[in-house]
């Protein structure tokens, strides 16, 4: 007699050698007469099978390569009666990682390949064994290494972005860059919207900014890291990365999600590119914003970025201009900071609408191991750019010393002016058009 539920596919987690499997957890909604078979179809689709059995999908092939259903959990947890209609469940699938190899593009092709184009299926979590992550070097510097490069022991580093986002020529960028560096920022990055445009070519931009870095270092002894945006097609990206290093750049920035997974890893594992890497989040929302489709944001911004080798990950804060659930933005940071096998921890940098009134709330959520990144929160300060940088530093100082912002602002005019203009974070109010 043929058994309906193949015992190779429908398994228990205790039956598996977990070092040989990557476990995916999914949220699935379906109107079906058999949720187990629906879950099994997902596991088979992403490993050995298709919609009909084929001759060479032998029992031996299944034993060695098929995905295993190790959990199907109804939400709510019905036991006695299952109502008719659509049902929600959590399913857990164990994928043999020997199908994949130790690389991110094929991992995604497996755990969320064809099934990403179905309705009502979201990848919530991936659990990686040490045997799999051993094939990834991860961040070269990480939090500790970046702190050493910057000479910053405890406080959050301050990062500035060139603004406006695009359209300004190299001479204006150079003038702005000098102001930012003299104002006391630790890191300057390009905006994600400027890579190698005709009005500000990459090489000219790097030369101009590195001249400023050296000049200010000679004048003040302060070293600043500049992260030029080298986003391009992968072959040109690698060429630009190496040219940037030749020109003196001590960091590199990539629009990771627009460039494609594997691009950042190619930079991180190139022995000629011994500099920290910054991952920008643009385009990532296409992958995680669906409530019942896509992937969880802590995978997209967290685990994947550490595997790929990011030293700093920029993503949207829950308190800024781009909507985000607070628990999700916090979980991303935890995924970047907490132990993950041999991989070094990565600096989270929640950005997009950051101003001094937000800093204490973010530091209470994430601690000191975060990069404070701001654009308009510096540039649009009513007392000017230098005051904008000082106000952010003052907000961080107040948070580190557990002093209320209003109290600290009494003796710090730059902070006071920022608070008067933008306020202190209030969950019942917003000053941002995208969140109103």
C-alpha positions as CSV (number, residue, x, y, z in Angstrom):
1,X,0.0,0.0,0.0
2,X,1.2,3.5,-0.9
3,X,1.6,5.7,2.2
4,X,0.2,9.2,1.7
5,X,2.7,11.0,3.8
6,X,6.2,10.0,2.8
7,X,8.2,9.2,6.0
8,X,11.3,10.6,4.4
9,X,9.7,14.1,4.0
10,X,7.6,14.1,7.2
11,X,10.1,13.8,10.0
12,X,11.0,14.8,13.5
13,X,13.8,17.2,14.3
14,X,15.3,14.6,16.6
15,X,15.8,12.3,13.6
16,X,18.2,14.7,12.0
17,X,21.9,15.5,12.3
18,X,21.3,19.3,12.6
19,X,24.8,20.1,11.4
20,X,23.7,18.9,8.0
21,X,20.6,21.1,7.7
22,X,19.5,24.7,7.5
23,X,16.1,25.1,9.2
24,X,13.5,27.5,7.7
25,X,10.5,28.7,9.5
26,X,7.6,30.1,7.5
27,X,4.2,31.7,8.0
28,X,1.7,30.1,5.6
29,X,-1.9,30.8,5.0
30,X,-3.9,28.4,2.8
31,X,-7.4,27.2,2.0
32,X,-6.7,23.6,1.6
33,X,-8.1,20.2,2.7
34,X,-4.6,19.0,3.8
35,X,-2.2,21.5,5.3
36,X,0.4,18.7,5.8
37,X,0.5,18.0,2.1
38,X,0.6,21.7,1.3
39,X,3.6,22.1,3.6
40,X,5.2,19.0,2.0
41,X,4.8,20.5,-1.4
42,X,6.8,23.5,-0.3
43,X,9.6,21.3,0.9
44,X,9.7,19.2,-2.2
45,X,9.4,22.2,-4.6
46,X,12.6,23.7,-3.1
47,X,14.6,20.5,-3.1
48,X,14.2,17.4,-5.2
49,X,10.7,17.5,-6.8
50,X,8.2,19.2,-8.9
51,X,4.4,19.1,-9.3
52,X,4.5,15.4,-10.5
53,X,6.9,12.6,-9.6
54,X,9.7,12.1,-12.1
55,X,11.5,8.8,-12.7
56,X,14.9,9.8,-11.3
57,X,13.5,11.2,-8.1
58,X,14.4,7.9,-6.4
59,X,14.0,7.1,-2.7
60,X,17.8,7.4,-2.4
61,X,17.7,10.9,-3.9
62,X,14.9,11.9,-1.5
63,X,16.8,10.4,1.5
64,X,19.9,12.5,0.7
65,X,18.4,15.7,-0.7
66,X,14.7,16.3,0.0
67,X,13.5,19.0,2.5
68,X,12.0,17.6,5.7
69,X,8.9,18.9,7.3
70,X,9.8,19.0,11.0
71,X,6.9,21.1,12.2
72,X,3.4,22.2,11.2
73,X,1.6,24.4,13.9
74,X,-1.9,25.7,13.4
75,X,-2.6,29.3,14.5
76,X,-4.7,29.2,16.7
77,X,-3.7,25.8,18.0
78,X,-6.8,23.9,16.9
79,X,-7.0,20.3,18.1
80,X,-10.6,18.9,18.3
81,X,-12.2,20.7,15.3
82,X,-10.7,22.5,12.3
83,X,-13.1,25.1,10.9
84,X,-13.6,25.4,7.2
85,X,-11.9,28.1,5.2
86,X,-8.4,29.6,5.1
87,X,-6.0,28.6,7.8
88,X,-2.8,30.1,9.2
89,X,0.1,27.9,10.3
90,X,3.8,28.0,11.0
91,X,5.8,25.4,9.1
92,X,9.4,24.4,9.7
93,X,11.5,22.8,6.9
94,X,15.0,21.4,7.2
95,X,17.0,21.8,4.1
96,X,20.1,19.7,3.5
97,X,22.8,22.4,3.0
98,X,24.9,20.1,0.8
99,X,22.3,21.0,-1.8
100,X,23.4,24.6,-1.6
101,X,27.0,24.9,-0.8
102,X,28.3,27.7,1.4
103,X,27.1,30.7,-0.5
104,X,24.2,33.2,-0.1
105,X,22.7,33.4,-3.7
106,X,22.0,29.7,-3.8
107,X,20.8,29.6,-0.2
108,X,18.1,32.1,-1.1
109,X,17.3,30.2,-4.3
110,X,16.6,27.2,-2.1
111,X,14.9,28.5,1.0
112,X,12.9,31.1,-0.8
113,X,13.1,30.5,-4.5
114,X,10.1,29.5,-6.6
115,X,7.9,29.6,-3.4
116,X,8.6,33.3,-3.1
117,X,6.2,33.8,-6.0
118,X,3.3,32.2,-4.2
119,X,0.7,34.0,-2.1
120,X,0.6,34.0,1.6
121,X,4.0,32.5,2.4
122,X,6.6,34.5,4.4
123,X,10.0,33.3,5.5
124,X,10.3,34.2,9.2
125,X,13.6,32.7,10.3
126,X,16.6,30.7,9.2
127,X,18.7,28.7,11.6
128,X,22.3,27.9,10.4
129,X,24.6,25.2,11.7
130,X,28.2,26.0,12.4
131,X,29.2,23.7,9.5
132,X,27.4,26.0,7.1
133,X,28.5,29.4,8.5
134,X,32.1,28.1,8.6
135,X,32.2,28.8,4.9
136,X,31.7,32.5,5.5
137,X,34.4,34.9,6.8
138,X,32.0,37.5,7.9
139,X,33.0,41.1,8.8
140,X,36.8,41.8,8.7
141,X,36.6,44.5,11.4
142,X,33.3,44.3,13.1
143,X,32.4,46.5,16.1
144,X,35.7,46.2,18.0
145,X,37.8,46.6,14.9
146,X,36.0,49.7,13.8
147,X,36.3,51.2,17.2
148,X,40.0,50.6,17.1
149,X,40.3,52.2,13.7
150,X,38.4,55.3,14.9
151,X,40.0,55.5,18.3
152,X,36.6,55.5,20.0
153,X,36.3,53.3,23.1
154,X,32.7,53.6,24.3
155,X,30.5,56.2,22.7
156,X,28.6,55.6,19.5
157,X,30.5,56.8,16.4
158,X,28.9,59.7,14.5
159,X,28.3,59.2,10.8
160,X,27.4,61.9,8.3
161,X,25.9,61.6,4.8
162,X,26.6,64.0,1.9
163,X,23.5,66.0,1.2
164,X,21.6,66.7,-0.9
165,X,21.3,63.2,-2.1
166,X,22.5,63.9,-5.6
167,X,23.1,66.7,-8.0
168,X,25.9,68.6,-6.4
169,X,29.4,68.7,-8.1
170,X,32.7,67.6,-6.6
171,X,33.8,71.1,-5.4
172,X,30.6,71.5,-3.4
173,X,31.0,67.9,-2.0
174,X,34.6,68.7,-1.0
175,X,33.6,71.9,0.7
176,X,30.8,70.1,2.6
177,X,33.1,67.2,3.4
178,X,35.6,69.5,5.0
179,X,33.0,71.2,7.2
180,X,31.7,67.8,8.3
181,X,35.1,66.5,9.3
182,X,36.1,69.7,11.1
183,X,32.7,69.6,12.9
184,X,33.8,66.3,14.5
185,X,32.1,63.5,12.7
186,X,33.9,60.1,12.7
187,X,32.6,58.7,9.4
188,X,31.3,60.3,6.2
189,X,29.5,58.2,3.6
190,X,28.1,59.0,0.2
191,X,24.4,59.1,-0.2
192,X,23.0,55.9,-1.7
193,X,21.8,58.0,-4.7
194,X,25.3,59.0,-5.7
195,X,27.6,56.4,-7.1
196,X,29.4,57.4,-10.3
197,X,27.3,60.2,-11.9
198,X,28.6,62.6,-14.6
199,X,28.2,65.6,-12.3
200,X,30.4,64.0,-9.5
201,X,32.4,61.0,-10.9
202,X,33.6,58.5,-8.3
203,X,37.3,58.9,-8.8
204,X,37.2,62.7,-8.7
205,X,35.0,62.5,-5.6
206,X,37.4,60.1,-3.8
207,X,40.4,62.2,-4.6
208,X,38.8,65.4,-3.3
209,X,37.5,63.8,-0.1
210,X,40.8,62.0,0.7
211,X,42.6,65.3,0.2
212,X,40.4,66.7,3.0
213,X,40.9,63.6,5.2
214,X,44.7,64.1,5.0
215,X,44.6,67.8,5.4
216,X,42.4,67.6,8.5
217,X,44.5,64.8,10.0
218,X,47.7,67.0,9.6
219,X,45.9,70.0,11.1
220,X,44.1,68.3,14.0
221,X,45.3,64.7,14.4
222,X,41.8,63.4,13.9
223,X,41.3,60.5,11.5
224,X,38.0,60.2,9.7
225,X,36.8,57.3,7.6
226,X,35.2,58.0,4.2
227,X,32.9,55.4,2.6
228,X,32.5,56.1,-1.1
229,X,29.6,54.4,-2.8
230,X,30.9,51.9,-5.4
231,X,27.6,50.4,-6.4
232,X,27.6,49.1,-10.0
233,X,27.4,45.9,-12.0
234,X,29.5,43.4,-10.1
235,X,32.6,43.3,-12.4
236,X,32.7,47.1,-12.4
237,X,32.0,47.2,-8.7
238,X,35.1,45.1,-8.0
239,X,37.2,47.3,-10.3
240,X,36.0,50.5,-8.6
241,X,36.6,49.0,-5.1
242,X,40.2,48.3,-6.0
243,X,40.7,51.7,-7.6
244,X,39.1,53.4,-4.5
245,X,41.6,51.7,-2.3
246,X,44.5,52.8,-4.6
247,X,43.2,56.4,-4.2
248,X,43.3,56.1,-0.4
249,X,39.7,55.2,0.6
250,X,39.7,53.5,4.0
251,X,36.1,52.1,3.7
252,X,33.6,51.1,1.0
253,X,29.9,51.5,0.7
254,X,27.5,49.3,-1.3
255,X,23.8,49.4,-2.0
256,X,23.7,45.7,-1.2
257,X,20.2,44.7,-2.0
258,X,20.1,46.5,-5.3
259,X,23.5,45.0,-6.2
260,X,22.5,41.4,-5.5
261,X,23.4,39.0,-2.8
262,X,27.0,37.8,-3.1
263,X,28.3,41.2,-4.2
264,X,29.2,42.4,-0.7
265,X,30.7,38.9,0.1
266,X,32.9,39.3,-3.0
267,X,34.3,42.5,-1.5
268,X,34.6,41.1,2.0
269,X,36.6,38.1,1.0
270,X,38.9,39.8,-1.4
271,X,42.4,40.0,0.2
272,X,43.2,43.2,-1.7
273,X,40.3,45.0,0.0
274,X,41.3,45.2,3.7
275,X,38.9,48.0,4.6
276,X,35.5,48.0,6.5
277,X,32.3,47.7,4.5
278,X,29.1,49.6,4.9
279,X,25.8,48.0,3.6
280,X,23.0,50.4,2.6
281,X,19.4,49.2,2.8
282,X,17.9,50.8,-0.3
283,X,15.6,48.4,-2.3
284,X,15.4,46.0,0.8
285,X,11.8,46.9,1.5
286,X,10.8,45.0,-1.6
287,X,12.0,41.8,0.2
288,X,10.5,42.2,3.6
289,X,7.6,44.6,3.9
290,X,4.8,42.2,3.0
291,X,2.8,41.0,6.0
292,X,2.3,37.6,4.5
293,X,5.0,37.5,1.8
294,X,8.7,38.1,1.5
295,X,11.3,37.5,4.3
296,X,11.7,38.9,7.9
297,X,13.7,42.1,8.1
298,X,16.1,40.7,10.7
299,X,17.2,38.1,8.0
300,X,17.5,40.7,5.3
301,X,19.4,43.4,7.4
302,X,20.8,41.1,10.0
303,X,21.9,37.5,9.4
304,X,22.5,37.9,5.6
305,X,24.6,41.1,6.1
306,X,26.8,39.4,8.7
307,X,27.3,36.4,6.5
308,X,28.2,38.8,3.6
309,X,30.8,40.6,5.7
310,X,29.2,44.0,6.5
311,X,30.9,46.0,9.3
312,X,28.2,48.6,9.4
313,X,24.6,48.0,8.4
314,X,22.3,51.0,7.7
315,X,18.6,50.5,8.1
316,X,15.5,52.4,9.1
317,X,14.9,53.3,12.7
318,X,11.4,52.9,14.2
319,X,11.5,56.6,15.2
320,X,12.5,58.3,11.9
321,X,11.0,59.1,8.6
322,X,10.5,55.6,7.2
323,X,7.8,53.4,9.0
324,X,9.1,50.5,11.0
325,X,7.7,48.3,13.8
326,X,9.8,49.0,16.9
327,X,10.3,45.3,17.7
328,X,11.6,44.7,14.2
329,X,14.2,47.5,14.2
330,X,15.4,46.3,17.7
331,X,15.5,42.7,16.5
332,X,17.6,43.6,13.5
333,X,20.2,45.3,15.8
334,X,20.2,42.3,18.2
335,X,20.8,40.0,15.2
336,X,23.8,42.1,14.2
337,X,25.3,42.5,17.7
338,X,24.7,39.2,19.4
339,X,26.9,36.1,19.1
340,X,26.6,34.3,15.7
341,X,29.0,31.3,15.6
342,X,32.5,32.7,14.6
343,X,31.2,35.8,12.9
344,X,32.3,39.2,14.4
345,X,29.4,41.5,15.5
346,X,28.4,44.3,13.1
347,X,27.5,47.9,14.0
348,X,23.8,48.6,13.5
349,X,23.2,52.1,12.2
350,X,19.4,52.9,12.3
351,X,19.0,56.0,10.1
352,X,16.4,57.9,8.0
353,X,15.3,61.0,9.9
354,X,17.6,60.8,12.9
355,X,17.9,64.0,15.0
356,X,19.1,64.6,18.6
357,X,15.7,64.2,20.1
358,X,15.6,60.5,19.0
359,X,19.1,59.5,20.2
360,X,18.4,58.6,23.9
361,X,15.5,56.4,22.9
362,X,17.6,54.5,20.3
363,X,20.5,54.1,22.7
364,X,18.2,52.8,25.4
365,X,17.0,50.2,22.8
366,X,20.4,49.3,21.4
367,X,23.1,50.4,23.7
368,X,26.3,52.2,22.8
369,X,27.3,49.8,20.0
370,X,25.5,51.6,17.3
371,X,26.5,54.2,14.7
372,X,24.5,57.4,14.9
373,X,23.9,58.4,11.2
374,X,22.3,61.6,10.2
375,X,21.8,63.8,7.2
376,X,19.3,66.6,7.6
377,X,19.7,66.2,11.3
378,X,23.1,67.7,10.9
379,X,22.8,69.8,7.8
380,X,19.5,71.5,8.7
381,X,20.4,72.5,12.2
382,X,19.4,76.2,12.7
383,X,22.9,77.1,13.9
384,X,24.6,75.4,11.0
385,X,26.4,72.1,10.2
386,X,29.0,72.2,13.0
387,X,26.2,72.8,15.6
388,X,24.3,69.9,14.1
389,X,27.2,67.6,14.7
390,X,27.7,68.9,18.2
391,X,24.0,68.5,19.1
392,X,24.1,64.8,18.1
393,X,27.2,64.2,20.2
394,X,25.6,66.1,23.1
395,X,22.5,63.9,22.9
396,X,24.7,60.8,23.0
397,X,26.6,62.2,26.0
398,X,23.3,62.9,27.8
399,X,22.1,59.3,27.2
400,X,25.4,57.8,28.3
401,X,25.2,59.7,31.6
402,X,21.5,59.1,32.1
403,X,20.7,62.8,32.0
404,X,17.4,63.9,30.5
405,X,17.8,65.8,27.2
406,X,15.9,68.9,28.6
407,X,18.3,69.1,31.5
408,X,21.5,68.6,29.4
409,X,20.2,71.2,26.9
410,X,20.2,73.9,29.5
411,X,24.0,74.1,29.3
412,X,24.4,73.0,25.6
413,X,22.9,75.6,23.2
414,X,23.3,73.4,20.1
415,X,21.3,70.6,21.7
416,X,18.7,73.1,22.9
417,X,18.2,74.6,19.4
418,X,17.8,71.1,17.9
419,X,15.2,70.2,20.5
420,X,13.3,73.4,20.0
421,X,13.1,72.8,16.3
422,X,12.5,69.0,16.1
423,X,11.4,68.1,19.6
424,X,12.1,65.0,21.7
425,X,10.7,61.7,20.5
426,X,7.0,61.3,21.2
427,X,5.3,58.1,20.0
428,X,2.0,60.0,19.6
429,X,3.5,62.6,17.2
430,X,5.4,62.6,14.0
431,X,7.3,65.3,12.1
432,X,7.8,63.2,9.0
433,X,5.6,63.1,5.9
434,X,6.2,59.4,5.2
435,X,4.9,58.4,8.6
436,X,2.0,60.8,8.9
